[in-house]
């Protein structure tokens, strides 16, 4: 029984860096929405639940903000003076029980795939794979493409990965210059990844400087999801 479990968590433990891009967007949007509701006097309750993991948390308001967390058959409660504090600790518990184990599992799957799957020369040449020999760094082992969107200067491909997920790889080709890698990101939904691939070609198919990779992705993501 972790009696003081919620006291062990902080807004940065476990670190927010383990969130996926989508989770980080949700975190930022929901946190602002809750603060707006409190300022407007309309906040009553916020609940987040992951049924398959038997995890949930609930924030309710009275004189203070009460956080209730349920996981692994145990329950913890803690009160806070501010909604932002309650939400940050609630999300830290979500990262502890849901995101951190998933991140560790994904890493183990990728490592096992690299150890067990033999990559032939043709595949290595086609997908920029390389051996550890010759001073080159090993990269993710990717199966044949699932979807490809081609423009004049942008090529975006959704690859099927060995763990059942997908990776969206986007490259920018400029005449007389080296290829610029804009994105290599894992996705669980191939259709959503394909939409992003097509939007990259639509928005970025130019020889001009495109900006910072993270900003480009955020712009493309926002166009696809709004």
Number of C-alpha atoms within 10 A of each C-alpha: 8 10 10 11 14 18 10 12 17 16 17 12 15 21 13 16 9 14 16 15 14 9 13 14 13 12 17 10 11 14 17 13 13 19 16 13 13 16 10 9 9 10 17 13 12 14 13 14 14 12 8 6 11 13 20 19 22 18 23 18 18 7 9 14 21 19 24 19 23 16 17 9 8 11 16 16 16 18 17 17 12 14 22 17 17 23 24 18 24 26 24 23 26 21 20 16 18 16 20 16 12 14 15 10 12 14 12 12 14 16 13 13 17 17 10 9 10 9 15 9 10 10 15 14 10 9 16 13 20 19 12 10 8 7 8 10 10 13 13 17 23 22 15 13 15 17 18 16 19 16 16 13 17 26 22 26 24 29 25 21 20 17 12 8 14 24 24 24 19 23 17 25 18 16 8 6 8 9 13 13 14 21 17 15 14 18 19 11 11 19 14 15 24 20 17 25 24 21 20 27 21 15 14 19 18 16 13 9 9 14 9 9 13 10 11 16 17 13 14 20 18 10 12 14 9 5
